Amino acid sequence: MSTIVITGCSSGFGLQAALAFARNGDKVYATMRNPERSKSLLAAAATENLNIHIKQLDVNKSDTYNAVFDEIIKESNTIDVLVNNAGILRAGAFEDLSETMIREVVETNLFAPLFLSKAVLPYMRKQKSGYIIMISSLSGIAGLPGDVAYTAAKFGLEGATEALRHEVDRWGIKMALVEAGMYATDIMSTSLPEESVLPDYYPTDSAYRALIETNLQGMRQRMPDALDPAIVGKLLVEIANSDGKQLRWPADEVATMVLEKMFAQTDAERDAFLRDVSGSDWWSAGKLSPDDK
C-alpha cells in the first residue's frame, strides 16, 4: 500500500484519481480548498469502503504546505506519490484578460505545483523514493489563440518538470507529465457557461470577440464528446507503478497524435540528448563529481 497525495479532488481528474488509487489498495489523501465539496467523494468512499482521507489545502497558499505534509507523514510515515492536479482556466484573448486573471492562472497552474513539489522533495529524498506526477495539458506542448495564459503556465510546467527530473533522479524520485485532451471536468464547464457565448467578465467591446466567440462555440459543440475523467484516474495509477523512464504520458488518442506531431524523439532519446548537452550523467549516477570514478 502506497500513500498518495492529490490536489484538487472535489471534482474531475482529482476525484477520479482519488477513487482509482484507493481502489488499487492505496491510502489516499484527497486535498481540496473547500472540504465541504468532498461529499460526493466521501459518499463513494463509504459505499466501497475505500481508504480516502480529506485534507484542506489551498494550493495558492504555499505557507500551509509543510503543515499538511508533516501531518500526513505523522499519520502514514511516508508520501509515495504527489499528484499535482488542481488547476483553473480563464477563457479569452490575452489582451482582454486582466493582470489579476493572468496571475491567477499562472499562480495556480504553474507556481502551485512547483512549490508543492519543492515542499515534498525533502520527505522523498529522506526516504530515497517518490513519484511526482503533474497534470499537464495539450496546451503545454501546442500554443493556440485564446489560451495564452493557460498555455504559458502549462509550457512552464512541462519545462520545469523535464529539468527537475534530472536533478532528483539520484534519490530514486521519479517525475511524469500527463497530457490530456478534452475531458468532462469542471475546469471546462466553468469556462463554457451555457447562458452566454462569453463569460460575464469578458469585455463586450473586445477587438478579439469574434475569434474568442468562435473558439468557445467550437469547444461547446465538442463537449458532448468530451472523455470521462476516470480514464485519467486509471492512467495515474499505471504511471505511479511504472519505472519512471517515460516522462510524457498521453491520456487518449488525440493526445497521442499531438505528441507524435510535436515530438519526433522518444522520451529516452530526448533524455539522452539533454544529459549529453548538460553533462549531468555523473549526477544522476549518484557520483560526487564529474571526475568521480
Backbone as JSON, one array per atom type, in Angstrom:
{
  "sequence": "MSTIVITGCSSGFGLQAALAFARNGDKVYATMRNPERSKSLLAAAATENLNIHIKQLDVNKSDTYNAVFDEIIKESNTIDVLVNNAGILRAGAFEDLSETMIREVVETNLFAPLFLSKAVLPYMRKQKSGYIIMISSLSGIAGLPGDVAYTAAKFGLEGATEALRHEVDRWGIKMALVEAGMYATDIMSTSLPEESVLPDYYPTDSAYRALIETNLQGMRQRMPDALDPAIVGKLLVEIANSDGKQLRWPADEVATMVLEKMFAQTDAERDAFLRDVSGSDWWSAGKLSPDDK",
  "N": [[0.84, -1.2, 0.0], [0.62, 2.13, -0.94], [1.17, 5.6, -0.08], [-0.73, 8.24, -1.12], [-0.93, 11.55, -2.29], [-3.13, 13.96, -3.44], [-4.02, 16.84, -5.25], [-6.77, 19.15, -5.62], [-9.31, 17.66, -5.47], [-12.07, 17.79, -5.46], [-13.6, 17.41, -7.68], [-13.72, 16.16, -11.11], [-10.55, 15.24, -12.58], [-9.09, 14.97, -10.19], [-10.91, 13.92, -8.27], [-11.56, 11.48, -9.52], [-9.03, 10.35, -9.64], [-8.45, 9.98, -6.93], [-10.35, 8.01, -6.28], [-9.5, 5.94, -8.01], [-6.87, 5.31, -7.12], [-7.42, 4.55, -4.48], [-9.06, 2.34, -4.93], [-7.14, 0.73, -5.91], [-5.94, -0.14, -3.68], [-4.45, 1.65, -2.23], [-3.54, 4.2, 0.2], [-5.17, 7.17, 0.37], [-4.78, 10.65, 0.37], [-6.88, 13.05, -0.15], [-6.89, 16.21, -1.26], [-8.28, 19.5, -1.01], [-9.45, 22.85, -1.6], [-11.84, 23.63, -0.41], [-13.24, 21.72, 1.86], [-15.95, 21.14, 2.14], [-16.86, 20.46, -0.29], [-16.42, 17.81, -0.6], [-18.32, 15.87, -0.45], [-19.44, 14.1, -2.45], [-17.24, 12.53, -3.09], [-16.59, 11.38, -0.6], [-18.93, 9.95, -0.18], [-18.82, 8.0, -2.18], [-16.49, 6.73, -1.32], [-17.34, 5.69, 1.13], [-19.32, 3.91, 0.32], [-17.85, 2.0, -1.07], [-16.0, 1.3, 0.78], [-13.43, 2.57, 0.88], [-10.04, 3.69, 1.33], [-9.77, 6.68, 1.94], [-8.87, 9.95, 2.75], [-9.72, 13.21, 3.68], [-8.12, 16.3, 3.24], [-7.69, 19.69, 3.97], [-6.49, 22.02, 1.68], [-5.25, 24.8, 0.2], [-3.94, 25.42, -2.78], [-2.76, 27.76, -3.53], [-1.7, 28.9, -1.3], [1.16, 28.77, -0.17], [2.44, 28.78, 2.27], [1.14, 27.0, 3.85], [1.71, 24.45, 3.12], [3.77, 22.78, 4.31], [2.76, 22.16, 6.84], [0.59, 20.54, 6.23], [1.85, 18.39, 4.88], [3.57, 17.5, 6.93], [1.69, 16.55, 8.74], [0.58, 14.43, 7.32], [2.82, 12.76, 7.05], [3.23, 12.19, 9.74], [1.0, 10.66, 10.24], [1.18, 8.58, 8.37], [3.81, 7.95, 7.79], [5.08, 8.18, 5.35], [5.25, 9.68, 2.06], [4.4, 8.66, -0.89], [3.51, 9.23, -3.47], [2.86, 12.22, -5.18], [0.31, 13.92, -6.67], [-0.06, 16.53, -8.7], [-2.7, 18.22, -9.43], [-4.7, 20.26, -9.25], [-6.21, 23.02, -10.9], [-6.95, 25.95, -12.95], [-8.86, 27.74, -15.44], [-9.09, 30.48, -17.64], [-11.01, 31.76, -20.02], [-10.32, 33.52, -23.04], [-8.93, 36.26, -25.01], [-5.52, 37.24, -24.72], [-4.93, 40.0, -24.42], [-7.3, 40.97, -23.43], [-7.7, 39.87, -20.94], [-7.51, 40.54, -17.46], [-4.74, 41.69, -15.45], [-4.85, 40.53, -12.96], [-6.35, 38.17, -13.45], [-4.63, 36.81, -15.22], [-2.36, 36.43, -13.62], [-3.53, 34.82, -11.65], [-4.13, 32.47, -13.09], [-1.54, 31.62, -13.83], [-0.31, 31.42, -11.31], [-1.82, 29.34, -10.12], [-1.66, 27.17, -11.92], [1.04, 26.84, -12.51], [3.02, 27.89, -10.55], [1.96, 26.86, -8.13], [1.97, 23.9, -8.41], [4.76, 23.62, -8.7], [5.84, 24.69, -6.29], [4.58, 23.04, -4.45], [5.78, 20.63, -5.13], [8.41, 21.26, -4.49], [8.14, 21.48, -1.74], [7.54, 18.86, -0.99], [9.74, 17.39, -1.71], [11.97, 17.2, 0.21], [11.01, 15.22, 2.0], [10.76, 13.02, 0.28], [13.39, 12.72, -0.59], [14.61, 11.97, 1.78], [13.45, 9.46, 2.23], [14.35, 8.25, 0.01], [12.87, 7.74, -2.31], [9.98, 8.15, -4.42], [7.26, 9.65, -6.28], [6.39, 12.19, -8.42], [3.72, 13.52, -10.02], [2.59, 15.45, -12.63], [-0.33, 17.02, -13.71], [-0.66, 17.93, -16.83], [-1.29, 19.38, -20.0], [-2.53, 19.41, -23.37], [-2.23, 21.98, -24.1], [0.17, 22.6, -23.07], [2.07, 21.81, -24.83], [1.44, 22.74, -27.28], [0.68, 25.81, -28.5], [-2.25, 27.71, -28.74], [-4.49, 30.21, -30.13], [-6.32, 32.39, -27.94], [-5.78, 31.17, -25.58], [-3.64, 31.94, -24.08], [-2.62, 32.6, -21.41], [-3.09, 30.24, -19.9], [-1.7, 28.44, -21.51], [0.91, 29.47, -21.28], [1.43, 28.9, -18.59], [1.26, 26.07, -18.56], [3.22, 25.35, -20.46], [5.42, 26.23, -19.04], [5.27, 24.49, -16.85], [5.74, 22.04, -18.09], [8.43, 22.33, -19.0], [9.79, 22.81, -16.58], [9.3, 20.45, -15.16], [10.57, 18.55, -16.79], [13.23, 19.39, -16.5], [13.58, 19.2, -13.71], [13.38, 16.49, -13.15], [15.85, 15.43, -13.76], [17.41, 16.46, -11.77], [16.58, 15.2, -9.45], [16.6, 12.46, -9.73], [18.66, 10.9, -8.75], [18.04, 10.22, -6.18], [16.13, 8.35, -6.41], [13.71, 9.44, -7.05], [10.94, 9.99, -9.05], [9.48, 11.53, -11.99], [6.62, 12.7, -13.81], [4.54, 13.66, -16.59], [1.19, 14.23, -17.41], [-0.55, 14.18, -20.34], [-3.41, 15.48, -21.56], [-6.4, 15.43, -23.55], [-9.58, 16.7, -24.4], [-11.73, 16.63, -21.68], [-14.55, 15.82, -19.63], [-14.69, 17.84, -17.33], [-14.84, 20.07, -14.46], [-13.24, 22.29, -14.9], [-13.5, 22.81, -17.55], [-16.31, 23.16, -17.91], [-16.88, 25.42, -16.33], [-15.65, 27.36, -17.78], [-17.13, 27.5, -19.99], [-19.83, 28.78, -20.01], [-23.33, 28.12, -20.15], [-25.26, 30.06, -20.42], [-24.43, 32.24, -21.91], [-22.38, 33.22, -24.75], [-19.84, 34.17, -24.17], [-17.9, 34.45, -21.12], [-19.08, 36.22, -18.16], [-17.21, 38.07, -17.31], [-15.99, 39.01, -19.54], [-14.96, 41.58, -21.83], [-17.35, 43.51, -23.62], [-16.75, 45.01, -25.83], [-14.56, 43.95, -27.06], [-11.78, 43.66, -29.27], [-11.13, 41.2, -30.11], [-13.33, 39.67, -30.04], [-14.86, 38.18, -31.99], [-13.11, 36.11, -32.66], [-12.72, 34.79, -30.17], [-15.36, 34.11, -29.49], [-15.94, 32.3, -31.56], [-14.05, 30.3, -31.02], [-14.92, 29.4, -28.47], [-17.51, 28.56, -29.03], [-16.95, 26.41, -30.7], [-15.62, 24.72, -28.88], [-17.72, 24.26, -27.1], [-19.46, 22.84, -28.72], [-18.04, 20.53, -29.02], [-18.08, 19.44, -26.52], [-20.06, 17.41, -25.85], [-18.73, 15.15, -26.7], [-16.66, 14.96, -24.99], [-14.24, 13.31, -22.97], [-14.35, 10.78, -20.37], [-13.31, 11.62, -17.13], [-12.43, 9.56, -15.53], [-10.77, 7.99, -17.02], [-8.28, 9.23, -16.94], [-7.83, 9.03, -14.22], [-7.39, 6.24, -13.88], [-5.11, 6.0, -15.49], [-3.23, 7.41, -14.0], [-2.73, 5.71, -11.84], [-1.46, 3.66, -13.2], [0.84, 5.03, -14.07], [2.06, 5.67, -11.59], [2.91, 3.18, -10.84], [4.88, 2.62, -12.61], [8.25, 2.44, -14.09], [9.39, 4.95, -14.26], [10.79, 5.82, -16.49], [9.48, 6.9, -18.65], [8.49, 10.13, -19.51], [6.41, 11.87, -20.57], [3.0, 11.2, -20.7], [0.53, 10.33, -22.75], [-2.99, 10.67, -22.54], [-5.04, 9.88, -24.16], [-6.29, 9.21, -27.52], [-6.17, 11.56, -29.09], [-4.28, 13.08, -27.68], [-2.07, 11.41, -27.97], [-1.64, 11.59, -30.74], [-1.03, 14.34, -31.01], [1.32, 14.53, -29.49], [3.01, 12.88, -30.99], [3.18, 14.42, -33.29], [4.39, 16.77, -32.36], [6.7, 16.03, -31.02], [9.48, 14.55, -32.18], [11.35, 12.9, -31.14], [11.72, 10.07, -28.93], [10.99, 9.72, -25.39], [13.22, 8.57, -24.16], [15.29, 9.04, -26.03], [15.27, 11.84, -26.04], [15.96, 12.34, -23.36], [18.58, 11.29, -23.34], [19.86, 13.06, -25.1], [19.57, 15.52, -23.69], [20.96, 15.0, -21.35], [23.47, 14.66, -22.39], [24.13, 17.21, -23.48], [24.06, 18.72, -21.17], [25.87, 17.5, -19.56], [25.39, 15.89, -17.27], [25.31, 13.25, -16.45], [26.91, 12.07, -14.47], [25.83, 13.12, -12.13], [23.21, 12.07, -12.0], [23.92, 9.47, -11.73], [24.71, 9.34, -9.15], [27.25, 10.11, -8.32], [30.02, 11.92, -6.75], [31.29, 13.95, -8.07], [32.04, 15.1, -11.45], [34.43, 13.85, -12.04], [34.54, 11.68, -10.45], [35.16, 8.32, -10.23]],
  "CA": [[0.0, 0.0, 0.0], [1.35, 3.39, -1.03], [0.47, 6.8, 0.39], [-0.91, 9.11, -2.28], [-1.47, 12.88, -2.03], [-3.67, 14.5, -4.69], [-4.63, 18.15, -5.1], [-7.95, 19.43, -6.44], [-10.07, 16.41, -5.52], [-13.52, 17.96, -5.3], [-14.27, 17.0, -8.91], [-12.85, 15.91, -12.26], [-9.42, 14.32, -12.51], [-8.7, 14.74, -8.81], [-11.86, 13.0, -7.65], [-11.41, 10.16, -10.14], [-7.72, 9.82, -9.25], [-8.58, 9.5, -5.55], [-11.06, 6.73, -6.32], [-8.7, 4.93, -8.7], [-5.78, 4.87, -6.25], [-7.99, 3.84, -3.33], [-9.49, 1.03, -5.42], [-5.9, -0.04, -6.11], [-5.47, -0.56, -2.37], [-3.58, 2.67, -1.66], [-4.09, 5.16, 1.15], [-5.27, 8.41, -0.4], [-5.09, 11.92, 0.98], [-7.52, 13.87, -1.18], [-6.89, 17.58, -0.76], [-9.11, 20.47, -1.74], [-9.53, 24.15, -0.92], [-13.06, 23.66, 0.38], [-13.63, 20.34, 2.19], [-17.39, 20.95, 2.03], [-17.14, 19.91, -1.62], [-15.95, 16.42, -0.61], [-19.44, 14.96, -0.16], [-19.59, 13.02, -3.44], [-16.09, 11.64, -2.96], [-16.74, 10.61, 0.63], [-20.04, 9.01, -0.35], [-18.29, 6.87, -2.95], [-15.54, 6.02, -0.47], [-18.09, 4.94, 2.13], [-20.03, 2.82, -0.37], [-16.88, 0.97, -1.47], [-15.06, 1.09, 1.89], [-12.12, 2.98, 0.36], [-9.15, 4.35, 2.29], [-9.63, 8.05, 1.47], [-8.89, 10.93, 3.82], [-9.82, 14.57, 3.15], [-7.3, 17.33, 3.86], [-7.88, 21.02, 3.4], [-5.26, 22.59, 1.13], [-5.37, 25.8, -0.85], [-2.65, 25.33, -3.46], [-2.2, 29.1, -3.68], [-1.18, 29.34, -0.01], [2.33, 27.9, -0.01], [2.87, 28.73, 3.66], [0.41, 25.95, 4.54], [2.08, 23.13, 2.58], [4.55, 21.94, 5.21], [1.92, 21.66, 7.92], [-0.2, 19.43, 5.68], [2.75, 17.26, 4.63], [4.01, 16.99, 8.24], [0.57, 15.8, 9.31], [0.47, 13.17, 6.58], [3.97, 11.94, 7.44], [2.98, 11.74, 11.1], [-0.05, 9.63, 10.2], [1.44, 7.46, 7.44], [5.26, 7.72, 7.74], [5.64, 8.32, 4.0], [4.46, 10.21, 0.95], [4.97, 7.93, -2.02], [3.13, 9.86, -4.74], [2.16, 13.5, -5.17], [-0.32, 14.24, -7.95], [-0.4, 17.95, -8.8], [-3.84, 18.24, -10.35], [-5.53, 21.45, -9.17], [-5.95, 23.98, -11.95], [-8.05, 26.81, -13.37], [-8.8, 28.21, -16.82], [-9.82, 31.71, -17.91], [-11.11, 31.85, -21.47], [-10.28, 34.86, -23.61], [-7.7, 36.74, -25.62], [-4.55, 37.7, -23.73], [-5.05, 41.45, -24.21], [-8.55, 41.26, -22.74], [-7.7, 39.37, -19.57], [-6.89, 41.45, -16.5], [-3.5, 41.2, -14.86], [-5.23, 39.65, -11.85], [-6.73, 36.88, -14.01], [-3.44, 36.16, -15.78], [-1.55, 35.97, -12.48], [-4.26, 33.73, -11.01], [-3.94, 31.28, -13.91], [-0.14, 31.18, -13.73], [-0.06, 31.01, -9.92], [-2.48, 28.07, -9.82], [-1.27, 26.08, -12.83], [2.49, 26.69, -12.6], [3.74, 28.05, -9.3], [1.45, 25.95, -7.1], [2.56, 22.56, -8.49], [6.21, 23.67, -8.48], [6.15, 24.88, -4.88], [4.18, 21.81, -3.76], [6.85, 19.66, -5.38], [9.56, 21.71, -3.68], [7.86, 21.19, -0.34], [7.51, 17.41, -0.72], [11.03, 16.77, -2.05], [12.78, 16.76, 1.36], [10.48, 13.96, 2.52], [11.08, 11.96, -0.67], [14.85, 12.49, -0.57], [14.92, 11.23, 3.01], [13.05, 8.05, 2.07], [15.01, 7.81, -1.22], [11.89, 7.26, -3.28], [8.82, 9.01, -4.57], [6.81, 9.94, -7.64], [5.64, 13.43, -8.55], [3.02, 13.48, -11.3], [1.96, 16.72, -12.97], [-1.39, 17.02, -14.72], [-0.39, 18.98, -17.79], [-2.36, 19.58, -20.98], [-2.02, 19.63, -24.72], [-1.86, 23.4, -24.15], [1.55, 22.69, -22.63], [3.0, 21.46, -25.91], [0.98, 23.39, -28.52], [0.01, 27.04, -28.17], [-3.35, 28.09, -29.64], [-5.06, 31.51, -29.78], [-7.38, 32.37, -26.94], [-5.38, 30.27, -24.5], [-2.26, 32.35, -23.82], [-2.22, 32.5, -20.0], [-3.06, 28.82, -19.55], [-0.6, 27.84, -22.27], [2.17, 29.9, -20.67], [1.6, 28.15, -17.35], [1.49, 24.65, -18.84], [4.55, 25.24, -21.07], [6.37, 26.34, -17.93], [5.21, 23.27, -16.06], [6.4, 20.99, -18.88], [9.88, 22.53, -18.98], [10.29, 22.66, -15.22], [9.25, 19.02, -14.81], [11.62, 17.87, -17.54], [14.52, 19.73, -15.89], [13.65, 18.74, -12.33], [13.54, 15.03, -13.05], [17.28, 15.12, -13.82], [18.0, 16.86, -10.5], [16.16, 14.39, -8.3], [16.57, 11.02, -10.01], [19.69, 10.17, -7.98], [17.42, 9.77, -4.93], [15.03, 7.43, -6.73], [12.47, 10.2, -7.21], [10.52, 9.97, -10.46], [8.58, 12.62, -12.4], [5.84, 12.4, -15.01], [3.56, 14.63, -17.07], [0.02, 13.64, -18.06], [-1.04, 15.02, -21.44], [-4.82, 15.12, -21.75], [-7.21, 16.19, -24.49], [-10.79, 17.31, -23.81], [-12.43, 15.76, -20.74], [-15.73, 16.42, -18.99], [-14.31, 18.27, -15.99], [-15.35, 21.39, -14.08], [-12.4, 23.35, -15.46], [-14.06, 23.12, -18.87], [-17.68, 23.64, -17.82], [-16.9, 26.77, -15.78], [-15.17, 28.27, -18.81], [-18.09, 27.47, -21.1], [-21.18, 28.95, -19.44], [-24.4, 27.87, -21.1], [-26.15, 31.23, -20.55], [-23.92, 33.2, -22.9], [-21.23, 32.73, -25.52], [-18.63, 34.56, -23.46], [-18.09, 34.6, -19.68], [-19.54, 37.54, -17.74], [-16.1, 39.0, -17.1], [-15.34, 39.36, -20.81], [-15.39, 42.9, -22.34], [-18.26, 43.42, -24.75], [-16.2, 45.72, -26.98], [-13.25, 43.36, -27.38], [-11.37, 43.57, -30.67], [-10.93, 39.77, -30.37], [-14.58, 38.99, -29.69], [-15.26, 37.18, -33.0], [-12.2, 34.96, -32.53], [-12.98, 34.06, -28.93], [-16.69, 33.51, -29.61], [-15.83, 31.14, -32.44], [-13.32, 29.26, -30.28], [-15.74, 28.85, -27.4], [-18.61, 27.82, -29.65], [-16.39, 25.14, -31.15], [-15.39, 23.89, -27.7], [-19.01, 23.84, -26.57], [-20.0, 21.82, -29.63], [-17.28, 19.28, -28.81], [-18.23, 18.96, -25.15], [-20.74, 16.11, -25.73], [-17.78, 14.08, -26.98], [-15.58, 15.02, -24.01], [-13.96, 12.0, -22.39], [-14.6, 10.54, -18.95], [-12.11, 11.84, -16.31], [-11.98, 8.3, -14.92], [-9.67, 7.48, -17.86], [-7.04, 9.8, -16.39], [-7.63, 8.43, -12.9], [-6.77, 4.92, -14.04], [-3.77, 6.2, -16.03], [-2.36, 7.85, -12.92], [-2.32, 4.51, -11.1], [-0.47, 3.0, -14.05], [2.08, 5.82, -14.02], [2.66, 5.53, -10.27], [3.51, 1.84, -10.74], [5.85, 2.46, -13.7], [9.66, 2.57, -13.71], [9.82, 6.33, -14.32], [11.57, 6.14, -17.68], [8.65, 7.71, -19.55], [8.14, 11.43, -18.93], [5.11, 12.35, -21.03], [2.03, 10.12, -20.83], [-0.73, 10.75, -23.4], [-4.13, 10.03, -21.9], [-6.06, 9.5, -25.13], [-5.81, 9.16, -28.91], [-5.83, 12.9, -29.54], [-3.02, 13.43, -27.05], [-1.03, 10.61, -28.62], [-1.4, 12.16, -32.06], [-0.36, 15.63, -30.86], [2.68, 14.26, -29.04], [3.77, 12.36, -32.13], [3.42, 15.53, -34.21], [5.21, 17.82, -31.77], [7.97, 15.49, -30.54], [9.98, 13.5, -33.05], [12.16, 12.0, -30.31], [11.1, 9.38, -27.8], [11.46, 10.26, -24.12], [14.57, 8.07, -23.91], [16.2, 9.78, -26.91], [15.33, 13.22, -25.55], [16.75, 12.29, -22.13], [19.99, 11.09, -23.68], [20.35, 14.32, -25.67], [19.65, 16.54, -22.65], [22.05, 14.64, -20.43], [24.72, 14.87, -23.11], [24.44, 18.64, -23.59], [24.25, 19.29, -19.83], [26.97, 16.8, -18.89], [24.92, 15.59, -15.91], [25.2, 11.81, -16.19], [27.56, 11.77, -13.19], [24.92, 13.49, -11.04], [22.12, 11.09, -11.94], [24.5, 8.2, -11.3], [24.99, 9.41, -7.72], [28.67, 10.38, -8.07], [30.3, 13.16, -6.01], [31.74, 14.96, -9.02], [32.21, 14.51, -12.79], [35.68, 13.07, -12.08], [34.42, 10.52, -9.55], [35.11, 7.05, -10.96]],
  "C": [[0.87, 1.25, 0.0], [0.49, 4.53, -0.48], [0.47, 7.83, -0.72], [-1.51, 10.44, -1.83], [-1.88, 13.49, -3.36], [-4.29, 15.86, -4.41], [-5.86, 18.28, -6.01], [-8.89, 18.25, -6.58], [-11.58, 16.57, -5.4], [-14.29, 17.51, -6.53], [-13.23, 16.57, -9.94], [-11.74, 14.9, -12.05], [-9.06, 13.98, -11.07], [-9.6, 13.74, -8.11], [-11.67, 11.59, -8.21], [-10.06, 9.53, -9.79], [-7.78, 9.26, -7.83], [-9.27, 8.15, -5.51], [-10.21, 5.63, -6.93], [-7.57, 4.41, -7.81], [-6.32, 4.08, -5.05], [-8.47, 2.45, -3.74], [-8.3, 0.13, -5.69], [-5.31, -0.53, -4.79], [-4.56, 0.44, -1.69], [-4.32, 3.52, -0.64], [-4.03, 6.53, 0.49], [-5.59, 9.59, 0.51], [-5.58, 12.84, -0.13], [-7.63, 15.29, -0.65], [-7.76, 18.47, -1.64], [-9.19, 21.76, -0.92], [-10.72, 24.2, 0.02], [-13.53, 22.24, 0.67], [-15.13, 20.09, 2.13], [-17.77, 20.36, 0.68], [-16.7, 18.43, -1.72], [-17.08, 15.4, -0.49], [-19.55, 13.81, -1.15], [-18.44, 12.03, -3.35], [-16.22, 10.78, -1.7], [-17.88, 9.61, 0.55], [-19.59, 7.78, -1.12], [-17.33, 6.04, -2.12], [-16.25, 5.16, 0.57], [-18.77, 3.73, 1.51], [-19.07, 1.67, -0.67], [-15.86, 0.66, -0.38], [-13.62, 1.39, 1.45], [-11.36, 3.81, 1.38], [-8.82, 5.77, 1.79], [-9.81, 9.02, 2.63], [-8.87, 12.33, 3.2], [-8.91, 15.51, 3.95], [-7.57, 18.66, 3.17], [-6.54, 21.57, 2.93], [-5.61, 23.55, 0.02], [-4.02, 25.87, -1.54], [-2.0, 26.69, -3.65], [-1.72, 29.71, -2.36], [-0.01, 28.45, 0.38], [2.8, 27.81, 1.44], [2.14, 27.66, 4.46], [0.87, 24.55, 4.14], [2.75, 22.24, 3.62], [3.72, 21.38, 6.35], [1.09, 20.46, 7.46], [0.68, 18.2, 5.48], [3.25, 16.66, 5.94], [2.93, 16.12, 8.87], [0.42, 14.45, 8.63], [1.61, 12.22, 6.95], [3.77, 11.38, 8.85], [1.99, 10.59, 11.12], [0.38, 8.39, 9.43], [2.92, 7.13, 7.25], [5.89, 7.94, 6.36], [4.68, 9.1, 3.1], [5.08, 9.61, -0.31], [4.69, 8.61, -3.35], [2.45, 11.19, -4.46], [1.62, 13.75, -6.57], [-0.74, 15.71, -7.92], [-1.47, 18.13, -9.88], [-4.59, 19.56, -10.38], [-5.18, 22.46, -10.25], [-7.17, 24.83, -12.26], [-7.81, 27.27, -14.81], [-9.62, 29.48, -16.94], [-9.84, 31.91, -19.42], [-11.01, 33.3, -21.92], [-8.94, 35.21, -24.21], [-6.81, 37.37, -24.55], [-4.73, 39.19, -23.4], [-6.27, 41.8, -23.38], [-8.58, 40.79, -21.29], [-6.99, 40.36, -18.65], [-5.59, 40.84, -15.98], [-3.8, 40.23, -13.71], [-5.58, 38.25, -12.36], [-5.52, 36.11, -14.53], [-2.57, 35.62, -14.65], [-2.22, 34.79, -11.77], [-4.06, 32.41, -11.76], [-2.52, 30.74, -13.76], [0.19, 30.71, -12.32], [-0.6, 29.6, -9.66], [-1.93, 26.92, -10.64], [0.23, 25.86, -12.94], [3.15, 26.76, -11.24], [3.26, 27.09, -8.22], [2.04, 24.54, -7.23], [4.08, 22.55, -8.28], [6.53, 23.79, -7.0], [5.66, 23.7, -4.03], [5.23, 20.73, -3.93], [8.08, 20.0, -4.54], [9.37, 21.35, -2.21], [7.92, 19.69, -0.02], [8.87, 16.75, -0.96], [11.88, 16.39, -0.84], [12.32, 15.44, 1.96], [10.88, 12.8, 1.6], [12.58, 11.69, -0.73], [15.23, 11.66, 0.65], [14.57, 9.76, 2.87], [13.64, 7.42, 0.81], [14.05, 7.15, -2.22], [10.75, 8.26, -3.36], [8.49, 9.24, -6.04], [6.01, 11.23, -7.59], [5.04, 13.46, -9.95], [2.29, 14.79, -11.51], [0.84, 16.49, -13.99], [-1.13, 18.21, -15.64], [-1.57, 19.07, -18.75], [-1.72, 19.65, -22.35], [-1.67, 21.1, -24.92], [-0.42, 23.61, -23.67], [2.56, 22.31, -23.7], [2.6, 22.08, -27.24], [0.17, 24.63, -28.15], [-1.04, 27.43, -29.2], [-3.92, 29.43, -29.22], [-6.21, 31.39, -28.8], [-7.03, 31.59, -25.69], [-4.01, 30.67, -23.95], [-1.84, 32.14, -22.37], [-2.09, 31.04, -19.56], [-1.91, 28.11, -20.25], [0.74, 28.21, -21.66], [2.45, 29.09, -19.4], [1.95, 26.7, -17.62], [2.82, 24.43, -19.57], [5.61, 25.31, -19.98], [6.43, 25.07, -17.1], [5.93, 22.12, -16.78], [7.92, 21.12, -18.77], [10.47, 22.3, -17.6], [10.34, 21.19, -14.8], [10.35, 18.25, -15.51], [12.99, 18.15, -16.93], [14.66, 19.12, -14.5], [13.9, 17.25, -12.22], [15.01, 14.62, -13.07], [18.01, 15.55, -12.54], [17.73, 15.85, -9.4], [16.24, 12.89, -8.54], [17.61, 10.24, -9.21], [19.15, 9.67, -6.65], [16.24, 8.83, -5.19], [13.7, 8.12, -6.87], [12.16, 10.32, -8.7], [9.51, 11.09, -10.73], [7.82, 12.19, -13.65], [4.88, 13.55, -15.31], [2.41, 13.88, -17.74], [-0.49, 14.63, -19.1], [-2.47, 14.58, -21.78], [-5.5, 16.02, -22.77], [-8.41, 16.79, -23.79], [-11.54, 16.29, -22.96], [-13.56, 16.53, -20.08], [-15.42, 16.75, -17.54], [-14.86, 19.67, -15.72], [-14.53, 22.52, -14.68], [-12.89, 23.75, -16.84], [-15.44, 23.75, -18.73], [-17.76, 25.06, -17.27], [-16.39, 27.8, -16.78], [-16.11, 28.35, -19.99], [-19.51, 27.62, -20.56], [-22.26, 28.81, -20.5], [-25.23, 29.13, -21.38], [-25.71, 32.18, -21.65], [-22.72, 32.61, -23.62], [-19.94, 33.0, -24.78], [-18.91, 34.68, -21.97], [-18.48, 36.04, -19.33], [-18.41, 38.55, -17.63], [-15.53, 39.54, -18.42], [-15.85, 40.69, -21.35], [-16.24, 42.78, -23.6], [-17.7, 44.08, -26.01], [-14.84, 45.18, -27.4], [-12.99, 43.31, -28.88], [-11.22, 42.11, -31.09], [-12.23, 38.98, -30.23], [-14.97, 37.9, -30.69], [-14.42, 35.92, -32.88], [-12.55, 34.13, -31.31], [-14.36, 33.42, -28.94], [-16.65, 32.24, -30.45], [-15.14, 29.98, -31.73], [-14.21, 28.59, -29.24], [-16.93, 28.07, -27.94], [-18.15, 26.45, -30.13], [-16.16, 24.19, -29.99], [-16.7, 23.38, -27.13], [-19.64, 22.74, -27.42], [-19.3, 20.47, -29.44], [-17.49, 18.68, -27.43], [-19.01, 17.65, -25.03], [-19.83, 14.92, -25.99], [-16.61, 14.07, -26.0], [-15.45, 13.68, -23.29], [-14.21, 11.97, -20.88], [-13.31, 10.76, -18.15], [-11.58, 10.57, -15.64], [-10.84, 7.67, -15.72], [-8.34, 7.96, -17.31], [-6.77, 9.24, -15.01], [-6.94, 7.09, -12.97], [-5.34, 5.03, -14.58], [-2.79, 6.6, -14.93], [-1.87, 6.67, -12.07], [-1.26, 3.76, -11.89], [0.88, 3.72, -14.0], [2.8, 5.6, -12.69], [3.33, 4.18, -10.08], [4.53, 1.58, -11.84], [7.27, 2.71, -13.21], [10.2, 4.0, -13.82], [10.59, 6.73, -15.56], [10.79, 6.99, -18.68], [8.27, 9.0, -18.85], [6.73, 11.85, -19.29], [4.17, 11.17, -21.32], [0.76, 10.66, -21.49], [-1.89, 9.96, -22.82], [-5.15, 9.49, -22.89], [-5.49, 9.57, -26.54], [-5.4, 10.53, -29.43], [-4.48, 13.33, -28.96], [-1.86, 12.67, -27.67], [-0.66, 11.19, -29.97], [-0.62, 13.47, -31.96], [1.09, 15.44, -30.42], [3.56, 13.76, -30.18], [4.11, 13.46, -33.13], [4.46, 16.5, -33.67], [6.58, 17.33, -31.31], [8.41, 14.33, -31.43], [10.77, 12.47, -32.26], [11.29, 11.25, -29.29], [11.63, 10.03, -26.52], [12.9, 9.82, -23.84], [15.6, 8.81, -24.76], [16.36, 11.22, -26.45], [16.15, 13.3, -24.26], [18.23, 12.19, -22.44], [20.61, 12.37, -24.23], [20.54, 15.37, -24.58], [20.77, 16.25, -21.66], [23.41, 14.88, -21.08], [25.09, 16.36, -23.13], [24.66, 19.29, -22.22], [25.41, 18.65, -19.07], [26.61, 16.36, -17.48], [24.78, 14.11, -15.61], [25.78, 11.44, -14.83], [26.63, 12.04, -12.01], [23.82, 12.44, -10.88], [22.63, 9.74, -11.48], [24.87, 8.19, -9.82], [26.43, 9.66, -7.36], [28.84, 11.74, -7.36], [30.73, 14.29, -6.93], [31.86, 14.3, -10.39], [33.44, 13.62, -12.89], [35.66, 11.83, -11.21], [34.26, 9.25, -10.37], [34.35, 6.01, -10.16]]
}
